[in-house]
Amino acid sequence: MYRRADSHSVPGAVDLDCGIQLRGSIDLVERHPSGHIRVTDHKTGRANGSADQIVGGGTSLQPVLYALAAEKLFGQRPGVDGGRLYFCTSTGGFSELFVKLDREARDVVATAAYNIGQALDQPFLPAAPAKGQCGMCDYRPVCGPYEEQRARRKPKEQLEPLLRLRDMP
């Protein structure tokens, strides 16, 4: 089946400076008359996260990664201001989480990409949910109710890349 794409879409992945190749669809790209750009990903679930987060311990990579991809696609002048998640339903309270694309965000993404790369370099990608996460997960029927308990028995040194990612803002 043929799928029509936006005429500004690119066929392949976008190579980010942090080493990530990103492929996907940005829900909304807004260009202010001044030329500034903001990217948005629409969410229908609960709003989570804090106003000062960048990647939220690895749980919210889209705003900053999409902003970096838009910067590669549209250029840096006058620039991409950042990315946001817009919780566009009453469940999410019609709220937004905006991540400014600044030096700190770039550094956090570079570190996150490094940690993810380290995890992928090891032949060890275990399910290791953070405390309380199984209760919100759609895959609980697959893993069962005890994955958080099993994760506590997994070798901590092999979980280091994941644990470092979780400590990121």
Backbone bond lengths (Angstrom), bond angles and torsions (degrees), N, CA, C in turn:
res aa  C-N    CA-C-N  psi(-1)  N-CA   C-N-CA  omega(-1)  CA-C   N-CA-C  phi
1 M - - - 1.452 - - 1.527 109.10 -
2 Y 1.289 116.98 134.69 1.458 123.02 179.45 1.523 109.31 -80.76
3 R 1.314 115.96 131.12 1.460 121.41 178.12 1.519 108.53 -113.52
4 R 1.303 116.39 121.27 1.463 120.34 178.67 1.513 109.23 -75.36
5 A 1.287 116.37 136.82 1.461 121.81 178.34 1.521 109.04 -117.16
6 D 1.292 114.85 159.83 1.456 121.25 173.98 1.530 108.10 -56.39
7 S 1.308 117.16 141.87 1.463 120.46 -176.98 1.530 112.54 -64.69
8 H 1.335 117.99 -17.51 1.467 121.77 178.77 1.526 112.19 -91.55
9 S 1.321 117.14 -1.71 1.460 120.51 -179.24 1.514 110.81 -67.30
10 V 1.314 115.55 152.60 1.460 121.03 175.47 1.527 108.05 -110.02
11 P 1.323 117.36 147.18 1.459 119.82 -173.89 1.527 115.09 -74.11
12 G 1.311 118.30 -26.70 1.464 119.45 -174.68 1.514 112.51 -115.26
13 A 1.305 114.02 -166.86 1.461 121.04 179.45 1.530 109.96 -76.70
14 V 1.324 114.82 156.62 1.457 121.94 174.55 1.521 106.83 -101.85
15 D 1.328 116.85 126.23 1.462 122.03 -179.86 1.528 109.64 -86.00
16 L 1.327 115.95 111.52 1.459 120.57 178.25 1.522 109.91 -86.00
17 D 1.320 117.18 154.20 1.465 121.72 -178.23 1.523 112.74 -62.69
18 C 1.336 117.67 -22.96 1.471 121.24 -179.08 1.521 112.15 -79.52
19 G 1.348 117.54 -1.39 1.457 120.68 178.10 1.515 114.38 99.94
20 I 1.307 117.59 -5.67 1.465 121.55 179.34 1.522 109.16 -84.97
21 Q 1.320 115.92 136.05 1.454 121.69 170.52 1.526 105.96 -100.95
22 L 1.315 116.17 117.49 1.465 120.90 -173.34 1.519 110.12 -109.69
23 R 1.306 114.20 129.52 1.458 120.90 178.04 1.520 107.10 -132.84
24 G 1.296 116.82 133.73 1.455 119.94 179.97 1.511 110.50 164.52
25 S 1.303 115.06 -158.75 1.455 120.93 -177.75 1.518 110.27 -130.90
26 I 1.299 115.83 124.98 1.453 121.49 172.10 1.527 106.24 -84.36
27 D 1.328 116.93 129.04 1.462 119.78 -177.23 1.525 112.89 -64.85
28 L 1.334 116.92 -41.79 1.456 119.49 -174.41 1.524 110.19 -148.67
29 V 1.325 116.19 131.90 1.461 122.31 172.61 1.525 106.27 -119.39
30 E 1.331 115.20 121.61 1.463 120.40 -179.72 1.523 108.84 -110.95
31 R 1.327 116.19 134.22 1.457 121.03 176.98 1.531 107.37 -119.13
32 H 1.315 114.51 117.81 1.459 121.70 176.97 1.528 108.45 -71.18
33 P 1.343 119.04 153.63 1.472 119.60 177.66 1.536 113.30 -54.10
34 S 1.336 116.98 -24.97 1.473 120.19 177.59 1.528 111.86 -74.72
35 G 1.331 116.68 -11.34 1.456 121.08 -178.80 1.522 113.64 102.00
36 H 1.323 117.36 -12.16 1.464 120.16 178.79 1.526 110.08 -65.27
37 I 1.325 114.73 145.34 1.468 121.33 -175.66 1.519 109.97 -119.77
38 R 1.337 115.46 142.34 1.465 122.41 172.14 1.521 106.91 -133.72
39 V 1.341 116.16 136.14 1.460 120.67 178.32 1.527 108.94 -109.04
40 T 1.336 114.96 148.38 1.463 120.87 -176.99 1.516 110.22 -133.80
41 D 1.312 115.51 138.54 1.454 122.43 168.82 1.522 106.44 -115.47
42 H 1.317 117.18 123.07 1.464 121.39 -179.31 1.523 110.31 -83.19
43 K 1.316 115.43 137.06 1.466 122.51 179.68 1.517 109.24 -123.97
44 T 1.325 116.42 144.66 1.462 120.29 179.47 1.525 112.62 -108.53
45 G 1.322 117.29 -7.44 1.465 120.39 -178.58 1.511 112.72 -89.84
46 R 1.327 113.95 -164.31 1.460 121.15 178.81 1.516 110.49 -67.14
47 A 1.314 114.78 145.97 1.464 119.81 174.13 1.520 107.66 -78.51
48 N 1.314 115.46 129.36 1.458 119.96 176.35 1.517 107.91 -138.14
49 G 1.281 115.89 159.86 1.448 119.95 -178.70 1.521 110.14 110.83
50 S 1.324 114.19 175.01 1.455 119.76 -179.31 1.525 109.43 -126.18
51 A 1.310 115.75 158.47 1.462 121.19 -175.59 1.521 113.13 -60.94
52 D 1.336 117.80 -25.35 1.462 120.25 -177.23 1.523 113.87 -97.80
53 Q 1.312 117.77 6.50 1.465 119.03 -177.74 1.518 111.74 -77.93
54 I 1.323 114.29 155.75 1.465 121.04 175.46 1.525 109.12 -115.10
55 V 1.342 117.00 -56.09 1.467 120.68 175.72 1.525 111.53 -119.74
56 G 1.311 116.86 -2.21 1.467 120.61 175.60 1.508 113.80 55.27
57 G 1.329 116.85 45.72 1.460 119.79 179.94 1.517 113.29 67.42
58 G 1.314 116.24 21.93 1.462 120.61 179.55 1.520 113.65 92.77
59 T 1.343 117.19 -2.05 1.461 119.94 -178.54 1.516 113.03 -87.74
60 S 1.329 117.16 -10.73 1.462 120.21 -175.46 1.530 110.11 -142.30
61 L 1.310 115.64 73.55 1.458 121.26 -178.06 1.526 113.33 -88.06
62 Q 1.329 118.16 -21.98 1.454 120.88 -171.65 1.523 115.08 -58.15
63 P 1.335 120.53 -47.45 1.478 117.21 -175.20 1.529 113.29 -56.97
64 V 1.311 117.52 -47.91 1.456 119.44 -175.94 1.533 111.73 -76.78
65 L 1.318 118.36 -36.99 1.467 119.83 178.20 1.529 111.06 -67.24
66 Y 1.314 117.17 -41.01 1.464 120.04 177.87 1.526 110.69 -65.41
67 A 1.332 117.16 -38.04 1.464 120.27 177.67 1.527 110.37 -63.05
68 L 1.322 116.87 -42.34 1.464 120.53 178.48 1.530 111.23 -65.48
69 A 1.325 116.33 -38.59 1.468 119.71 177.73 1.530 110.27 -65.16
70 A 1.323 117.19 -42.63 1.466 120.69 178.74 1.521 110.67 -62.39
71 E 1.318 116.19 -37.97 1.465 119.90 177.83 1.530 110.68 -62.00
72 K 1.323 116.92 -41.40 1.467 120.44 177.17 1.534 111.16 -65.12
73 L 1.318 116.24 -37.91 1.461 120.11 -176.55 1.526 113.79 -78.78
74 F 1.332 116.95 -36.03 1.463 120.49 -172.56 1.528 113.89 -109.68
75 G 1.322 117.91 -7.04 1.455 120.96 -179.94 1.520 112.83 94.49
76 Q 1.316 114.92 172.34 1.454 120.25 -173.84 1.514 113.34 -104.29
77 R 1.303 120.03 -0.90 1.464 121.03 -178.45 1.513 109.90 -118.26
78 P 1.311 121.63 126.55 1.447 125.37 -7.87 1.520 113.81 -72.69
79 G 1.322 117.64 -14.83 1.446 117.71 168.48 1.513 115.77 125.77
80 V 1.326 112.98 166.62 1.455 122.30 175.38 1.522 106.33 -94.95
81 D 1.313 115.81 120.56 1.459 120.03 -177.99 1.529 111.74 -71.58
82 G 1.314 116.34 -37.34 1.459 119.60 -179.53 1.510 111.22 165.59
83 G 1.308 114.47 -169.44 1.452 121.33 179.63 1.511 109.51 -128.07
84 R 1.309 115.50 157.18 1.453 118.15 -179.98 1.512 110.92 -143.63
85 L 1.306 113.14 155.23 1.451 121.94 167.42 1.518 105.24 -103.27
86 Y 1.315 116.91 128.07 1.461 120.39 176.38 1.514 107.42 -113.91
87 F 1.322 115.42 115.23 1.463 122.48 179.90 1.524 106.42 -85.84
88 C 1.331 115.04 96.69 1.458 122.34 -164.18 1.528 114.50 -93.76
89 T 1.322 117.28 25.14 1.462 121.00 177.30 1.522 109.66 -134.31
90 S 1.322 115.82 168.90 1.467 119.55 177.23 1.524 110.78 -64.32
91 T 1.334 117.69 -29.14 1.468 120.99 176.70 1.523 110.47 -58.93
92 G 1.317 116.87 -39.58 1.460 122.00 178.77 1.512 113.76 -91.17
93 G 1.328 116.06 0.60 1.455 120.13 177.29 1.522 113.83 70.79
94 F 1.335 117.60 19.06 1.469 121.79 -178.73 1.528 110.50 50.20
95 S 1.310 115.24 42.01 1.464 120.82 -176.36 1.520 109.94 -105.28
96 E 1.326 114.95 170.73 1.453 119.60 178.42 1.519 110.18 -135.50
97 L 1.318 113.88 154.03 1.457 121.88 173.20 1.522 105.55 -125.08
98 F 1.323 116.20 113.12 1.458 121.48 -176.98 1.522 109.57 -105.54
99 V 1.327 116.57 134.59 1.457 122.84 176.17 1.522 107.69 -117.51
100 K 1.308 115.50 114.78 1.464 121.40 179.72 1.528 109.22 -72.00
101 L 1.311 116.31 135.74 1.464 121.11 178.77 1.526 108.29 -87.90
102 D 1.318 115.56 88.72 1.468 121.57 -179.73 1.527 109.47 -125.79
103 R 1.321 117.47 -174.42 1.464 121.96 -178.02 1.530 110.91 -59.17
104 E 1.335 117.81 -42.14 1.466 120.43 -179.88 1.527 110.64 -61.01
105 A 1.326 117.17 -44.84 1.468 120.53 179.22 1.525 110.92 -61.84
106 R 1.312 116.84 -41.20 1.468 120.56 178.88 1.531 111.02 -63.82
107 D 1.337 116.64 -41.44 1.462 120.83 179.10 1.523 111.28 -66.26
108 V 1.335 116.52 -41.42 1.470 120.62 179.12 1.524 110.32 -63.07
109 V 1.330 117.23 -43.15 1.470 120.51 179.49 1.524 110.69 -64.92
110 A 1.319 117.61 -40.86 1.469 120.20 178.91 1.525 110.18 -61.82
111 T 1.324 117.05 -42.07 1.464 120.57 178.75 1.522 110.75 -68.12
112 A 1.320 117.06 -41.88 1.470 120.63 177.84 1.524 110.33 -61.41
113 A 1.332 117.18 -43.97 1.465 120.62 179.43 1.525 110.59 -62.32
114 Y 1.323 116.82 -39.99 1.465 120.85 177.81 1.528 110.36 -62.54
115 N 1.334 116.94 -46.92 1.465 120.55 -179.34 1.526 111.85 -64.13
116 I 1.324 116.77 -40.08 1.463 120.06 177.71 1.526 109.55 -65.76
117 G 1.321 116.73 -41.63 1.468 120.47 176.98 1.513 112.42 -60.34
118 Q 1.344 116.96 -41.21 1.468 120.33 176.64 1.516 110.99 -60.71
119 A 1.324 116.07 -43.16 1.470 119.69 -179.92 1.526 110.66 -63.63
120 L 1.325 117.12 -39.71 1.461 120.42 -179.42 1.521 112.37 -71.69
121 D 1.336 117.14 -26.97 1.456 120.76 178.28 1.521 112.54 -69.62
122 Q 1.319 115.84 -22.88 1.471 119.97 178.45 1.533 108.08 -89.29
123 P 1.285 118.01 146.90 1.472 118.24 175.53 1.534 109.96 -84.15
124 F 1.332 116.59 49.90 1.461 121.51 -173.88 1.520 108.56 -146.74
125 L 1.311 116.98 96.72 1.459 122.15 178.15 1.532 109.08 -123.73
126 P 1.320 116.38 75.22 1.460 119.21 -174.75 1.522 112.44 -82.05
127 A 1.291 115.32 156.14 1.461 119.37 165.97 1.525 105.00 -70.33
128 A 1.299 116.75 125.16 1.467 121.39 -179.49 1.526 108.31 -146.59
129 P 1.325 116.19 69.61 1.464 119.13 -176.05 1.522 112.16 -66.15
130 A 1.323 115.06 147.15 1.459 120.85 174.13 1.527 108.38 -72.09
131 K 1.309 115.60 161.44 1.465 121.45 -178.23 1.537 110.31 -55.42
132 G 1.315 115.62 128.98 1.451 122.38 176.76 1.513 115.87 84.45
133 Q 1.322 118.27 -5.53 1.458 120.72 -175.24 1.527 113.40 -76.40
134 C 1.320 117.97 -28.51 1.468 119.68 -178.33 1.523 112.01 -63.19
135 G 1.314 116.82 -31.59 1.457 120.34 -179.81 1.514 113.50 -65.62
136 M 1.331 117.91 -19.11 1.462 122.01 -178.88 1.525 112.52 -107.05
137 C 1.322 117.81 2.21 1.460 121.11 -170.71 1.528 112.20 -93.13
138 D 1.329 115.29 136.08 1.464 121.29 177.42 1.529 112.66 -72.05
139 Y 1.343 117.45 -15.74 1.464 120.91 -176.57 1.529 112.71 -94.82
140 R 1.298 117.84 7.66 1.460 120.55 -179.38 1.533 112.60 -54.89
141 P 1.333 119.33 -37.91 1.471 118.48 176.67 1.533 113.01 -60.75
142 V 1.327 117.31 -26.29 1.459 121.02 179.34 1.527 110.44 -79.17
143 C 1.322 117.11 -48.53 1.468 122.23 -175.79 1.521 112.85 -81.24
144 G 1.315 116.26 -28.90 1.455 119.82 -173.93 1.523 110.29 90.49
145 P 1.325 116.68 177.89 1.462 120.93 -173.72 1.528 115.34 -84.37
146 Y 1.329 118.44 0.09 1.470 119.64 -171.01 1.529 114.82 -114.67
147 E 1.314 118.48 15.34 1.466 120.14 -175.41 1.527 111.87 -63.96
148 E 1.313 118.06 -36.56 1.466 119.50 177.81 1.534 110.75 -62.29
149 Q 1.314 117.39 -38.81 1.479 120.69 177.86 1.522 110.50 -67.73
150 R 1.326 117.43 -41.97 1.470 120.12 178.83 1.524 110.62 -64.35
151 A 1.330 117.31 -36.48 1.463 121.12 -178.56 1.525 111.33 -62.00
152 R 1.311 118.16 -32.20 1.471 120.76 -179.69 1.524 111.81 -66.41
153 R 1.334 117.78 -20.18 1.469 121.39 -179.46 1.531 112.55 -93.16
154 K 1.315 118.04 -3.84 1.465 121.17 -177.72 1.525 109.83 -79.04
155 P 1.334 117.65 150.53 1.474 121.27 -176.84 1.529 111.87 -60.36
156 K 1.320 115.67 116.82 1.469 121.57 -176.29 1.528 112.43 -59.96
157 E 1.336 117.65 -38.04 1.462 119.17 -177.89 1.530 111.16 -64.08
158 Q 1.324 117.34 -31.25 1.461 119.75 178.25 1.533 111.97 -78.53
159 L 1.317 116.71 -18.63 1.458 121.26 178.36 1.528 112.47 -90.34
160 E 1.341 117.39 -1.66 1.470 121.34 -175.00 1.529 114.12 -52.91
161 P 1.344 120.75 -46.85 1.470 118.63 179.85 1.532 112.04 -58.25
162 L 1.317 117.48 -40.99 1.454 121.43 178.77 1.531 111.39 -66.55
163 L 1.330 116.06 -43.74 1.458 119.85 -179.00 1.530 111.38 -65.84
164 R 1.342 117.73 -36.10 1.472 120.31 176.22 1.529 110.57 -65.48
165 L 1.326 116.22 -39.11 1.454 120.58 178.21 1.530 110.62 -62.52
166 R 1.305 117.19 -41.22 1.461 120.93 -179.46 1.520 113.19 -64.81
167 D 1.309 117.36 -22.24 1.465 120.28 179.79 1.531 112.77 -84.10
168 M 1.310 117.38 -2.79 1.471 120.74 -176.00 1.526 110.93 -81.76
169 P 1.353 115.44 146.44 1.483 118.58 -178.11 1.523 112.83 -66.27
